[in-house]
Amino acid sequence: MAERNEVIAERYRLVAPVGRGATGVVWQARDERLGRVVAIKFPTALPTEGDPSQALERIAREGRIAARLRHPHAVTVHDVVEHGGRPCLVMEYLPSRTLAELLDERGPLPGELVAGVGWQVAAALAAAHAAGVVHRDVTPFNVLLGDDGTAKIADFGVARAVGEGAVADTRPVVGTPAFLAPEVVAGQEAVFASDVYSLGATLYAALEGHPPFGTAQEPPPAEEGASPLAQVLRQLLRRDPAQRPTMAEAHGLLDAVVAGRPLPGSPQAGDTRALPAPRRASWRAITLVSGAAVLAVGGLVVGGLVVNGLVAGNSSRGGDPSSEARPAPTDTPSTTTTTATAVSSGCTARFEITNSWPGGYQVQVTVRNAGERALDAWAVTWPQPEGHTISNLWNGVLTANTGTASVTVTSAGYNAELPVAGSTTFGFTANGPATPRLDLTCTSGD
């Protein structure tokens, strides 16, 4: 059993236990080599408890899976070590509480807070799915809420990754029952769509104070005039996994809720049954102070910074609190495609506007390896049109280039490597007077 002041792997000094998850006990520790605070997870109740090598492989597998994902809204894994014949997972330390703890203290949470948390977690899970990882245990117990409003998905202890060998598990159903998708409860293997359902169940519990019950053939029908968030949750909680949105689509839906835009397919302005869109001022930054959920006036800021008028970072939202919500997108979004000239004989970038509305638009950029060998890095640069600001970016890291009116997007880490003819995508939403035609330049790593 771990003890205070005990040193793990001749490097990590234990400070105090900070939590317990489905697959382990977590301690706060100090990395005496680098002088930083970390979290160390000791596995508990493993089916392979009698075989140390199997236990080590299981926790190492979790480390490998989590290491595939470098995302601002997923807990980062630093190291896998062994102590006393037992494996330990060394992770970033996030002063936080779980969403479950906040629910226990506060009861049902405001829709603005729930949508913001869901938007962040969906971004991380979409990145995990793009990396071939199914989390399999998305619950309020595994959503961490930092004091600054940052939400992160944690505990990949029962995750499954494409290409990873199976590790024995004697449990008939893996995951937390109240938040499992119907197909998983029925004994089927969890798939990407199962995570979508579990995210919906988690957000439903945060909004209503209890998880949905899976006895009905379909979730309860949305009432007339139901909030956009309620409409999104209904889509995530569809019983048929084939009818659920992908996680990337779920993130897009939650992004629309957070931004105050109409959902794709919702009634257009002028429909007498449509409710008025909320003002942007109705969105609040999420801050947790002394265990209470405080909604502070302002735009949601979740890990980004404003540089020369651009919102930089993997996941940031800002804007004029007095500005109105975006009008509904057109029925047929305009699209524009630009193919960049390959630089370093390595990659091309294809630009497409996938949606637009008065004063704003959404972009997807496809980066393709056009060379004859695998790439381990890529970057896409373009001049930023005057009067345009990027309000949200996913699957990449945005940098405003000092001294020029240009921006560069590099990989998010998990999507850096591209095989020959392989491709990846990143996207963003932006505000501007008109939809632009960007002059992209793609460069590859050596």
BAMIFI-158942 format. One record per residue (C-alpha): residue number from 1; x, y, z. Coordinates in pm, whole numbers. Layout:
R; k; c1; c2; c3
R; NUM; X; Y; Z
...
This chain:
R; k; c1; c2; c3
R; 1; 0; 0; 0
R; 2; 130; 348; -91
R; 3; 233; 581; 193
R; 4; 297; 953; 226
R; 5; 654; 1062; 146
R; 6; 723; 729; -24
R; 7; 939; 769; -335
R; 8; 826; 591; -650
R; 9; 1084; 490; -913
R; 10; 1350; 694; -732
R; 11; 1183; 1007; -861
R; 12; 821; 1069; -756
R; 13; 754; 1152; -387
R; 14; 395; 1081; -276
R; 15; 215; 1373; -112
R; 16; -147; 1267; -52
R; 17; -425; 1057; -207
R; 18; -658; 1271; -419
R; 19; -910; 1033; -571
R; 20; -1026; 687; -663
R; 21; -1147; 577; -1005
R; 22; -1289; 260; -1155
R; 23; -942; 118; -1213
R; 24; -717; 275; -951
R; 25; -629; 508; -666
R; 26; -469; 842; -757
R; 27; -207; 1020; -546
R; 28; -63; 1368; -577
R; 29; 316; 1347; -601
R; 30; 618; 1563; -671
R; 31; 857; 1488; -954
R; 32; 1184; 1556; -774
R; 33; 1381; 1545; -1097
R; 34; 1182; 1814; -1278
R; 35; 1036; 1992; -976
R; 36; 675; 1961; -1088
R; 37; 356; 1826; -934
R; 38; 217; 1509; -1094
R; 39; -55; 1255; -1027
R; 40; 27; 884; -987
R; 41; -233; 616; -1041
R; 42; -201; 282; -862
R; 43; -426; 14; -1019
R; 44; -669; -165; -790
R; 45; -895; -467; -822
R; 46; -737; -583; -1146
R; 47; -862; -916; -1282
R; 48; -495; -1003; -1334
R; 49; -395; -920; -976
R; 50; -211; -1251; -929
R; 51; 14; -1195; -1231
R; 52; 237; -886; -1195
R; 53; 351; -903; -1556
R; 54; -11; -898; -1676
R; 55; -91; -610; -1440
R; 56; 208; -415; -1567
R; 57; 105; -481; -1925
R; 58; -247; -361; -1852
R; 59; -138; -30; -1702
R; 60; 132; 9; -1970
R; 61; -140; -45; -2228
R; 62; -343; 236; -2071
R; 63; -34; 454; -2090
R; 64; 19; 371; -2457
R; 65; -344; 442; -2539
R; 66; -351; 770; -2349
R; 67; -17; 872; -2503
R; 68; -179; 855; -2848
R; 69; -389; 1149; -2742
R; 70; -229; 1489; -2681
R; 71; -524; 1720; -2634
R; 72; -592; 2015; -2402
R; 73; -910; 1847; -2279
R; 74; -765; 1502; -2206
R; 75; -542; 1422; -1909
R; 76; -180; 1382; -2025
R; 77; 20; 1068; -1938
R; 78; 389; 1135; -1861
R; 79; 533; 795; -1766
R; 80; 467; 432; -1672
R; 81; 679; 299; -1385
R; 82; 688; -2; -1154
R; 83; 700; 11; -775
R; 84; 702; -288; -542
R; 85; 609; -518; -828
R; 86; 307; -302; -916
R; 87; 263; -74; -1216
R; 88; 199; 298; -1175
R; 89; 81; 556; -1425
R; 90; 232; 905; -1394
R; 91; -2; 1175; -1524
R; 92; -42; 1550; -1523
R; 93; -186; 1684; -1200
R; 94; -499; 1894; -1242
R; 95; -635; 2064; -927
R; 96; -995; 1974; -988
R; 97; -1307; 1796; -885
R; 98; -1508; 1551; -1090
R; 99; -1834; 1643; -1255
R; 100; -1994; 1378; -1033
R; 101; -1870; 1557; -720
R; 102; -2006; 1888; -843
R; 103; -2343; 1724; -913
R; 104; -2351; 1575; -564
R; 105; -2294; 1919; -415
R; 106; -2499; 2141; -646
R; 107; -2761; 1918; -806
R; 108; -2865; 1982; -1169
R; 109; -2637; 2235; -1336
R; 110; -2718; 2531; -1563
R; 111; -2745; 2450; -1930
R; 112; -2468; 2696; -2020
R; 113; -2225; 2516; -1792
R; 114; -2330; 2171; -1917
R; 115; -2294; 2273; -2282
R; 116; -1949; 2420; -2218
R; 117; -1826; 2110; -2040
R; 118; -1969; 1888; -2314
R; 119; -1809; 2099; -2586
R; 120; -1465; 2056; -2429
R; 121; -1497; 1684; -2358
R; 122; -1640; 1613; -2704
R; 123; -1336; 1783; -2861
R; 124; -1101; 1548; -2675
R; 125; -1308; 1238; -2750
R; 126; -1331; 1333; -3118
R; 127; -951; 1349; -3122
R; 128; -935; 1012; -2944
R; 129; -1166; 858; -3204
R; 130; -954; 1005; -3483
R; 131; -659; 826; -3321
R; 132; -854; 499; -3311
R; 133; -926; 505; -2936
R; 134; -1264; 416; -2782
R; 135; -1279; 541; -2421
R; 136; -1556; 298; -2309
R; 137; -1618; 468; -1972
R; 138; -1733; 827; -2031
R; 139; -1911; 926; -1709
R; 140; -1933; 1223; -1470
R; 141; -1676; 1040; -1257
R; 142; -1418; 1067; -1537
R; 143; -1476; 1432; -1629
R; 144; -1242; 1659; -1434
R; 145; -1329; 2027; -1384
R; 146; -1041; 2263; -1315
R; 147; -1069; 2581; -1112
R; 148; -1030; 2786; -1431
R; 149; -1325; 2618; -1601
R; 150; -1121; 2368; -1801
R; 151; -1285; 2027; -1843
R; 152; -1076; 1717; -1917
R; 153; -1163; 1354; -1982
R; 154; -962; 1114; -1767
R; 155; -915; 743; -1698
R; 156; -843; 547; -2013
R; 157; -814; 236; -1794
R; 158; -1075; 40; -1988
R; 159; -1018; 210; -2324
R; 160; -965; 10; -2641
R; 161; -738; 119; -2924
R; 162; -721; -7; -3278
R; 163; -405; -216; -3308
R; 164; -375; -284; -2933
R; 165; -389; -646; -2824
R; 166; -662; -746; -2582
R; 167; -592; -774; -2211
R; 168; -798; -1025; -2018
R; 169; -1097; -880; -1829
R; 170; -1334; -1108; -1645
R; 171; -1612; -852; -1616
R; 172; -1912; -932; -1841
R; 173; -1967; -561; -1910
R; 174; -1685; -304; -1909
R; 175; -1777; 50; -1804
R; 176; -2011; 224; -1560
R; 177; -2359; 68; -1610
R; 178; -2576; 380; -1572
R; 179; -2391; 551; -1858
R; 180; -2342; 258; -2095
R; 181; -2494; 253; -2442
R; 182; -2777; -1; -2495
R; 183; -2566; -211; -2732
R; 184; -2291; -244; -2469
R; 185; -2542; -342; -2201
R; 186; -2666; -608; -2444
R; 187; -2314; -756; -2455
R; 188; -2178; -605; -2776
R; 189; -1831; -454; -2800
R; 190; -1816; -79; -2740
R; 191; -1759; 125; -3056
R; 192; -1713; 496; -3124
R; 193; -2091; 548; -3120
R; 194; -2102; 397; -2771
R; 195; -1884; 682; -2644
R; 196; -2127; 927; -2806
R; 197; -2416; 776; -2610
R; 198; -2215; 781; -2287
R; 199; -2129; 1147; -2338
R; 200; -2498; 1220; -2392
R; 201; -2586; 1028; -2075
R; 202; -2320; 1219; -1882
R; 203; -2447; 1558; -1997
R; 204; -2809; 1449; -1939
R; 205; -2718; 1362; -1580
R; 206; -2548; 1698; -1536
R; 207; -2855; 1879; -1667
R; 208; -3128; 1672; -1499
R; 209; -2952; 1542; -1189
R; 210; -2977; 1173; -1283
R; 211; -2870; 955; -1578
R; 212; -3121; 855; -1845
R; 213; -3284; 517; -1817
R; 214; -3236; 276; -2104
R; 215; -3566; 90; -2076
R; 216; -3749; 278; -2351
R; 217; -3695; 211; -2718
R; 218; -3598; 574; -2769
R; 219; -3523; 868; -2538
R; 220; -3828; 1080; -2444
R; 221; -3938; 1304; -2731
R; 222; -3818; 1661; -2711
R; 223; -4090; 1901; -2603
R; 224; -4199; 2179; -2836
R; 225; -3961; 2466; -2788
R; 226; -3702; 2241; -2622
R; 227; -3366; 2406; -2570
R; 228; -3095; 2348; -2831
R; 229; -2897; 2152; -2571
R; 230; -3192; 1920; -2509
R; 231; -3222; 1865; -2884
R; 232; -2852; 1774; -2905
R; 233; -2879; 1530; -2614
R; 234; -3169; 1356; -2784
R; 235; -2946; 1292; -3086
R; 236; -2661; 1160; -2873
R; 237; -2896; 927; -2682
R; 238; -3052; 755; -2983
R; 239; -3086; 385; -2916
R; 240; -2958; 282; -3259
R; 241; -2583; 355; -3273
R; 242; -2604; 405; -3649
R; 243; -2842; 697; -3592
R; 244; -2617; 884; -3352
R; 245; -2386; 1161; -3473
R; 246; -2014; 1097; -3476
R; 247; -1818; 1250; -3191
R; 248; -1684; 1517; -3425
R; 249; -2042; 1598; -3527
R; 250; -2145; 1602; -3160
R; 251; -1869; 1855; -3094
R; 252; -2001; 2065; -3381
R; 253; -2355; 2054; -3241
R; 254; -2235; 2156; -2896
R; 255; -2026; 2430; -3056
R; 256; -2345; 2570; -3209
R; 257; -2516; 2561; -2868
R; 258; -2225; 2740; -2700
R; 259; -2205; 3005; -2974
R; 260; -2581; 3063; -2982
R; 261; -2611; 2952; -3345
R; 262; -2910; 2751; -3465
R; 263; -2844; 2379; -3488
R; 264; -2795; 2230; -3836
R; 265; -3139; 2142; -3969
R; 266; -3325; 2361; -3720
R; 267; -3609; 2589; -3836
R; 268; -3489; 2900; -4014
R; 269; -3550; 3253; -3898
R; 270; -3909; 3353; -3966
R; 271; -4058; 3016; -3871
R; 272; -4322; 3112; -3614
R; 273; -4245; 2803; -3403
R; 274; -3878; 2884; -3358
R; 275; -3765; 3032; -3029
R; 276; -3546; 3344; -3045
R; 277; -3176; 3268; -3036
R; 278; -3001; 3365; -2712
R; 279; -2772; 3666; -2704
R; 280; -2400; 3596; -2692
R; 281; -2407; 3769; -2353
R; 282; -2599; 3469; -2218
R; 283; -2284; 3256; -2242
R; 284; -2077; 3258; -1923
R; 285; -1725; 3155; -1838
R; 286; -1723; 2850; -1611
R; 287; -1533; 2897; -1287
R; 288; -1534; 2665; -986
R; 289; -1465; 2846; -658
R; 290; -1471; 2667; -321
R; 291; -1681; 2388; -465
R; 292; -1949; 2616; -609
R; 293; -2026; 2667; -976
R; 294; -1992; 3038; -1048
R; 295; -2111; 3178; -1381
R; 296; -1908; 3490; -1454
R; 297; -2016; 3730; -1728
R; 298; -1795; 3706; -2034
R; 299; -1698; 3470; -2314
R; 300; -1596; 3112; -2246
R; 301; -1219; 3082; -2226
R; 302; -1086; 2728; -2209
R; 303; -713; 2735; -2252
R; 304; -650; 2985; -2530
R; 305; -518; 3338; -2559
R; 306; -588; 3636; -2779
R; 307; -299; 3734; -3006
R; 308; -331; 4026; -3250
R; 309; -707; 3986; -3259
R; 310; -692; 3610; -3313
R; 311; -809; 3359; -3057
R; 312; -510; 3125; -3044
R; 313; -502; 2777; -2895
R; 314; -665; 2440; -2953
R; 315; -992; 2527; -2784
R; 316; -1081; 2886; -2710
R; 317; -1392; 3092; -2745
R; 318; -1426; 3463; -2711
R; 319; -1619; 3745; -2865
R; 320; -1803; 4066; -2796
R; 321; -2052; 3990; -2517
R; 322; -2287; 4250; -2661
R; 323; -2301; 4095; -3007
R; 324; -2604; 3898; -3114
R; 325; -2609; 3526; -3186
R; 326; -2534; 3424; -3542
R; 327; -2836; 3397; -3772
R; 328; -2920; 3057; -3909
R; 329; -2687; 2911; -4173
R; 330; -2816; 2901; -4526
R; 331; -2992; 2582; -4637
R; 332; -2710; 2511; -4880
R; 333; -2378; 2623; -4734
R; 334; -2140; 2781; -4977
R; 335; -1816; 2593; -5032
R; 336; -1482; 2701; -5168
R; 337; -1183; 2478; -5227
R; 338; -819; 2586; -5254
R; 339; -530; 2345; -5303
R; 340; -199; 2474; -5172
R; 341; 127; 2438; -5360
R; 342; 337; 2159; -5209
R; 343; 644; 2289; -5028
R; 344; 939; 2067; -4937
R; 345; 787; 1815; -5178
R; 346; 588; 1691; -4884
R; 347; 224; 1786; -4843
R; 348; -79; 1961; -4984
R; 349; -363; 2133; -4803
R; 350; -721; 2148; -4928
R; 351; -944; 2427; -4793
R; 352; -1322; 2400; -4786
R; 353; -1591; 2619; -4632
R; 354; -1839; 2365; -4495
R; 355; -2092; 2609; -4352
R; 356; -2158; 2982; -4352
R; 357; -2393; 3236; -4201
R; 358; -2406; 3617; -4204
R; 359; -2088; 3732; -4035
R; 360; -1926; 3391; -3997
R; 361; -1828; 3059; -4149
R; 362; -1683; 2715; -4074
R; 363; -1376; 2571; -4248
R; 364; -1226; 2225; -4289
R; 365; -867; 2183; -4410
R; 366; -746; 1843; -4533
R; 367; -369; 1789; -4513
R; 368; -238; 1513; -4738
R; 369; 105; 1351; -4765
R; 370; 190; 1401; -5132
R; 371; 546; 1278; -5100
R; 372; 713; 939; -5129
R; 373; 787; 883; -4761
R; 374; 601; 912; -4433
R; 375; 578; 1253; -4266
R; 376; 633; 1314; -3895
R; 377; 525; 1679; -3894
R; 378; 329; 1929; -4102
R; 379; 226; 2295; -4092
R; 380; -26; 2499; -4290
R; 381; 15; 2878; -4319
R; 382; -204; 3144; -4478
R; 383; -246; 3525; -4471
R; 384; -528; 3613; -4233
R; 385; -787; 3826; -4418
R; 386; -837; 4171; -4270
R; 387; -1135; 4187; -4037
R; 388; -1149; 3810; -3983
R; 389; -1098; 3637; -3647
R; 390; -1072; 3266; -3573
R; 391; -1301; 3182; -3282
R; 392; -1248; 2806; -3244
R; 393; -995; 2554; -3375
R; 394; -987; 2177; -3346
R; 395; -732; 1906; -3434
R; 396; -445; 2154; -3453
R; 397; -245; 2427; -3278
R; 398; -288; 2785; -3398
R; 399; -7; 3043; -3394
R; 400; -28; 3408; -3496
R; 401; 299; 3487; -3676
R; 402; 470; 3792; -3524
R; 403; 532; 4075; -3769
R; 404; 303; 3938; -4038
R; 405; -70; 3919; -4091
R; 406; -54; 3542; -4123
R; 407; -134; 3240; -3909
R; 408; 4; 2887; -3896
R; 409; -164; 2566; -3786
R; 410; 52; 2272; -3683
R; 411; -56; 1925; -3579
R; 412; -215; 1854; -3242
R; 413; 47; 1583; -3180
R; 414; -173; 1280; -3226
R; 415; -224; 1361; -3598
R; 416; 134; 1465; -3681
R; 417; 243; 1146; -3857
R; 418; 107; 1079; -4205
R; 419; 187; 770; -4413
R; 420; 240; 803; -4786
R; 421; -90; 924; -4939
R; 422; -234; 952; -4587
R; 423; -435; 1252; -4475
R; 424; -575; 1426; -4170
R; 425; -804; 1723; -4114
R; 426; -835; 2023; -3890
R; 427; -1109; 2280; -3877
R; 428; -1213; 2613; -3734
R; 429; -1495; 2862; -3715
R; 430; -1431; 3228; -3789
R; 431; -1602; 3563; -3793
R; 432; -1568; 3794; -4092
R; 433; -1755; 4015; -4336
R; 434; -1749; 3755; -4616
R; 435; -1635; 3399; -4681
R; 436; -1269; 3417; -4791
R; 437; -1059; 3223; -5038
R; 438; -744; 3140; -4844
R; 439; -402; 3110; -5006
R; 440; -264; 2808; -4819
R; 441; 97; 2692; -4797
R; 442; 168; 2343; -4662
R; 443; 513; 2247; -4533
R; 444; 628; 1910; -4409
R; 445; 881; 1805; -4146
R; 446; 1209; 1654; -4254
